[in-house]
Amino acid sequence: MLNNPTPDTPAAPAVTTTAFRDAMAHLAAAVTIITTDGPHGRFGMTASAVTSVTDTPPTLLVCINRSTRSHDAFHAHGRVVINILSGEQQDIAGYFASRHKSMEERFASAPWEPDAHGQPVLHDSLVSLSCQIDQSQDVGTHSVLFCRVEAVTQAPAPTSGLLWFNRNFATLPVTS
């Protein structure tokens, strides 16, 4: 049951943006580069707000700030690749997170190959998930994209994963 306040229920104190962001900085997350290509050109960005929704059908959600340069292209193209980065790809993550790098500079920072639909797949990423965007829901400053996974490409021998934690990159080694 949802907690719906009644007139007799006191309102909860507001959580400030700063308090919320500081709390979320302690939620470790995989670092990904989300890419697309189509009539508007190649676009990509670093993202850590990516999670599995269901395996039937295989679906991920991706949260994207509506003010980013890539936002409108993701919607217009309707397809993305979610490239999950290895610990060795921190520099590429930095390029795709930079507001000072053009899309051309971002894509020149690493080798790419097209998937079956012509979308950019990062060479040597841990996993690349080629997706069709099935739904989008705006929440606050972001769009939540529901992405149906159509193909998965995995690295043959991953050594480490790249994480974002406490506003810094961290590497998580693969253990047997």
DOMAR-981078 format. One record per residue: x, z negated, y of N, C-alpha, C in turn. Coordinates in steps of 0.001 Angstrom, whole numbers, plus 524288, in hexadecimal, padded with zeros to 5 digits. Each point is the difference from the previous one (the first is absolute). Example, Ala and Ser with C-alpha at 12.3 -4.5 7.8 and 13.67 -1.06 7.14 Angstrom:
<atoms>
833867E1887E9C67FC8680000804A68038480000804B0;7FEA2802D08041A803347FFC4804A67FCFE7FD2680442;
</atoms>
This chain:
<atoms>
80347800007FB737FCB9800008048D8037A80000804D4;7FEB78034F803C3802EC8002F804DE7FEBA7FB4580354;803DF7FE46802F27FF417FB8E803787FDAE801F580520;7FAE27FFE78006E7FD52801A9804BD7FE987FB2E80336;802617FF6A8049F7FEE07FB608031C7FA507FFE5801D9;7FDE97FB5E800547FABC7FF388020B800857FD9580567;7FBB47FFA5802FE800687FD9380530801F47FA657FFBD;7FF527FD597FB92801BF7FA927FF76805B37FF8E7FE51;8026B804627FE78805637FFF47FE21803AA800DB8049E;803C47FC7C800D2803A5800D8804578037E804BA7FEE1;8014E802D68041880362804937FF6B805897FE487FEB1;80280802E57FC99805737FEEB7FEA08036F80153804B5;8044C7FD1F800B98037480147804638024C8057D7FF34;800A8802C78044D8021A805537FFC0805BB7FFD77FE67;801828039F7FCB080579800A47FE7680266803E0803D3;804417FE91802658028180383803C2802B7804737FD22;800BE8043F802C7802D28047C7FDD08057A7FE5E7FE5D;802947FCEC803308054F7FE407FEC4800157FCB07FB11;7FC607FC527FF897FFDA7FCB07FB527FF02803437FB28;7FC78803C6800607FED6803537FB85804C1803497FE82;802868026A803CA804A0803377FEE1804697FCB67FDB4;800C97FB5380216804087FC8F7FDE67FED07FE877FA52;7FB1A7FEFB7FED47FE7B7FEBC7FA9A800E7804AA7FC69;7FE7A804A6801B580093804B37FCBE805B08018D7FF3C;803777FE3E8037980597801227FF518021A7FD8B7FB03;7FD437FC207FDF6801B67FD5F7FB397FD6D802317FB18;7FD3080439800A17FDB6802B27FB8280396804957FEA3;803597FF427FC20803AC8041A7FE777FCFA804BE7FE02;801EB804A2801637FD52804CD7FE75803FA804507FEF1;7FE94803717FC658033E804987FEFA800188036F804DC;8046D80293800E38008780392804667FF058058A7FE04;7FCA1802C9802CA7FEAE805577FE8A800A18039A804AE;8007E804FE7FEE27FF8D80404804067FB52803567FE76;7FC3480046803897FB46803177FF2C800E58053D802AB;7FF33804487FD2880103805338022C7FB538039D7FF31;7FFD080406803467FC0D804107FF8280226805078025B;7FDBE8046C7FE798015E8050B802457FB1B8035680004;7FF7C80339803F67FB69803538006E7FFF8802C58053F;7FB628019E801C67FFA280305804DD802557FD47804C3;8001F7FADB80010802257FD1A8046F805D97FEF67FF69;8025B801DF7FBA68058C7FF377FF19801107FB787FC59;8051D7FEDA7FF59801927FB947FCB17FFF97FB0180338;7FDBA7FBF57FDB27FFD67FAE180277801537FBEA7FBEA;8023B7FBA9801D3801367FBB87FC7D801127FB0A802FA;7FF457FBAA7FD4F800DB7FADB8025B8014E7FC147FBC8;802C57FBE8801838011D7FBA47FC827FB407FC6780002;7FE907FE1A7FB5C7FB817FC7A7FF8D800FD7FBF57FBC5;7FE107FB50800F18002B7FBF97FBF17FA897FE1C7FE95;7FC09801D9802D17FA987FE777FEE77FD8C803EE7FC3E;801D97FFD97FB297FE3D8037E7FBD87FEEE7FC9C7FB3B;7FB9B800E47FD6A7FEDE7FCF17FB507FC798030A7FC4F;8003C7FE827FB1C7FCA6802397FC017FA737FDF1800C1;7FC29803727FF1F7FA847FE6E800377FDC57FFC47FA7B;800C4804327FD067FDED800547FAB08031D8040C7FCF6;7FFD47FF957FAC08029F803F67FCCD7FC21803FC7FDD3;7FAEA7FF4E801177FC0B803A67FE147FC1E8012E80450;8008680447802EA80484803858000A804947FD76802E9;804C8801937FECA804837FDA4802997FF96800BE805EE;7FFB47FBA3802CD7FF1680027805A4803567FBE1802AF;80238801848046F803007FC82803557FD517FFAC8054A;801267FBD1802DA7FE717FFED80576804DE7FFA380351;7FFB88028B804808044A8001C803BE7FDAE7FEB08054C;802507FC30802B17FE327FE82805328039E8026A8040D;7FDB2802F6803AE80314802DA803DF7FDD87FEE480573;8036F7FE728037E7FE6C7FF1E805667FE238052E8024F;7FB877FFE5802877FDBD804D58021E8032E8023880486;803A47FCF88023480325801F48045E804FA802C67FE3B;80122800247FAEA804CF802987FE337FF8F805E98007F;8047E802918007580022805BC8005F7FDE58029A7FB1E;8007D7FD777FB867FE7B802667FB037FA377FF637FEC1;7FD667FC50802627FA9E7FEA57FE927FC61804C27FFBD;7FFBC80309804397FC4E8045C8002980167804407FC0D;80512800D97FF1D8019E803F17FC287FE767FE5A7FA7C;800837FB047FEAF7FE5C7FE247FAD17FA3D801397FF2B;7FCD47FED8803DE7FA668010A7FF8F7FEE3805DB7FFA5;802798030C803637FEF9805A480022801B5802B67FAFB;804727FE6B7FDDC80205802937FB4A7FD337FE277FB17;7FE357FB2D7FFE77FD117FDF97FB888033F7FEDC7FB2C;8051A8009E8005D8038A7FEF77FB9C804C47FD2280200;802097FC6D7FCBB804CA7FD2D80144803267FF3D7FB0C;805007FEE6800C3803577FE1B7FBC7801E67FAA0801A6;7FF727FC457FC7B801E47FAB7800E5805137FF8A7FCEC;804597FFEC802DA8053C7FFBA7FDB8801D67FA5A80029;800917FD857FB75801BE7FA927FFAD805F2800047FFDD;8026D7FD168039B805A380071800D3803387FC517FCA1;804B7801D97FEC9803E17FCCA7FD42803207FCEB80403;802E37FC317FE23803487FCDE8036B8041680324802E3;80162804867FDE7803EF8035D802677FDC48036280462;7FAEB7FFB2800FB7FD828037F803CB7FE627FD3D80510;8028C7FBBC8013D7FEB87FD15804BC800C580349804EC;804248032C8003B800EE80342804A27FB82803D0800E7;7FE018024D7FBCC7FB9E803AD8007D7FB277FD24801F6;7FF207FB4F7FDFC7FB917FCD7801D6800767FF0E805DB;804B97FEDE801CE800E17FF17805937FEE7804CF80346;801A5804947FE1B7FEEA804E1802CB7FA24800DC80098;7FD187FF447FBBB7FA658011A8001C7FCED7FBC2802D3;802637FB7E800F57FD797FBD7802FE8011880077805D6;803F5803078016B801B4800568056F7FC368033280354;7FEA27FDDD804727FCC6802E2803C58034B803E88030A;8052B7FF8E7FF818038E8034A80305801D9804D17FD01;7FE588008E7FB1D80193804807FCD47FB78803E17FFB7;8013F804F7800C87FC038040F7FF6C7FEDA800BB7FA30;7FBC1802A77FEDF7FEC78011C7FA7C8044D803547FD90;80230803A4803058043F803427FDF8804B77FCA37FE8A;801627FC3B8035A804657FC857FEDC7FEDD7FC997FB3F;7FB407FE2B7FF927FE907FCBF7FB91800B1803057FAE0;7FDC08049C7FFBA8003F802F97FB228057D802177FEE5;8033D800AF804048056A801C37FF3A803667FBA37FDC4;7FE157FB267FFEF803277FB907FE41800557FF787FA12;7FD15803417FD1B7FFF07FF7A7FA487FE308051C7FD8D;80141800CC7FAF47FE19804B07FD4C7FA537FF617FE2D;7FD0480437800697FA708000F7FEA57FEE08049E7FC73;7FBF17FF7A7FCEB7FE0D804677FCE67FA0D7FFC480025;7FD628046C7FFC57FA4A7FFF7800517FD7E7FE827FAC8;7FB8F7FD568004F7FCF47FF0B7FB3E7FC98804D17FEF0;7FC717FFAE7FC5B7FCB58047E7FE887FC96801E58047C;7FF227FCB2803E67FCB7801748047980339800E1804F6;80535800457FF6980368800FD8046F8013B7FB4580354;7FEC07FB537FE13801017FB33802F78058F7FE117FEFD;802937FDB6803F38057F7FE697FF86800D07FB447FC6E;8031C800D57FBF1801857FBE67FC55805BD7FEB98010B;801257FB03800E5805547FE4D8011F8033C800087FB07;8043F802F78001780397800327FB8B802567FA947FF2B;800357FE3D7FB29802557FAFD7FE757FCE97FB2980197;7FB0E800998019F7FCEA7FB43800E07FED57FD987FAAB;7FEBD7FAF37FFEC7FEC17FD737FB047FB53802927FD70;7FBEE800C1803147FB2E802707FE307FDB1803028048D;7FDE28049B7FEE37FD04802F0803E07FA9C800F27FDC0;7FC047FE998030E7FA97800867FE5A7FD56804098037B;7FEAB804797FDCA7FD5080424802E87FA2D7FEDD7FFEA;7FDA37FFED804A67FAA07FE1B800747FC918038A80359;7FB027FFC17FEDD7FBFF8022E803657FD427FB69802A2;7FF3680064805137FD3D7FBD7802D27FA2A800BD7FF00;7FD9F7FC3A7FD617FA73800537FEBA7FC887FD7480417;801E77FBE0802757FCE37FD28803DC803997FDC78042A;7FDB27FEE38047F802CB7FD5C804307FC2E7FC53802B4;801DF7FB54801277FCC67FC17802A9803317FDB280470;7FDF880039804C2802A97FD998046F7FEC77FA3180025;804307FCDE800857FF847FA548006D803BF7FE428044F;7FDEC7FDFB80442803547FE5A804508033D8048A80202;805227FF458003380392803FE80210801B9803F97FBEE;7FE547FF4B7FB1C801FB8032E7FBB17FBC0803257FD3F;801C0804037FD387FCBB802BD7FC37801DE7FE707FA9B;7FC607FEE27FC8B8013D7FEE87FA8E7FEB4804F77FD01;804108027F7FDD87FF54804D27FD057FFA77FEA67FA36;7FC00801F47FD5E7FF8B7FF6D7FA59801E7805167FD96;804457FFAE7FD23802D7804987FE1F7FFC38004D7FA11;7FD98804297FE027FFA9800D07FA558050C802907FE32;802A77FD7E7FC4D8050D801DB7FE0C7FF188047E7FC31;8027480476801297FF78804A47FCB5804DC801217FCC7;804837FDF8801B2804DD800D47FD15803CC7FB9B80144;8032F7FEA07FC1A803EF7FBE6800978053E802327FE44;803FC7FF39803428055A8016D7FEAF803457FB0D80047;802C27FEB07FBBE803207FB337FFDF805C78013C7FF5C;803447FCB480265805AA8006B7FF558015D7FE8E7FA66;803D1802AA7FDA68014A7FEED7FA8B802737FAA47FF0D;803327FE1B803A7802B37FB027FF298004C7FCFB8051A;7FBAE7FD868019B800237FD25804FE803C77FB657FFC9;802907FF018046F803B77FBAF800447FE007FB7E80352;7FCFA80132804137FDF17FBE8803677FB75802208032D;7FCCA7FC66801EB7FBAE80165803738010D7FDFA80575;7FDAD8029F803D78009D7FE638056D7FB157FD11801B1;800CD7FB588022C7FBAB7FCB7801CD800617FF17805DC;7FB8A7FEAA802567FFC47FE3E8056B7FE327FA587FFD1;803397FC65802027FEC47FA777FFD88024C7FD59804CD;7FCD47FCFA802B7801B27FD1580490802808039280419;7FD9E804A88009A8019A803F7803DE805718023A7FEFC;801987FFED7FAFF8050C8022D7FE717FF74802BF7FAC5;8037B803B27FF18800458027A7FAEB802B67FC567FC2E;7FE64800317FB22802827FD0C7FBCF7FFFD803797FB28;803CD7FF347FCAC8006C8030E7FB327FEC37FC887FB64;7FCDD802037FC677FE9E7FD307FB458024A802F87FB62;803E57FDB07FD4B80269802D47FBA27FC3F8005E7FB59;800A5804327FD0D7FD13800A57FB2B802827FC8D7FBDE;7FCCE7FCF47FD52802027FCB07FBCD7FDA4801C37FAD7;802E07FF167FBD97FE25801A07FAD47FCFA7FBAD7FD59;
</atoms>
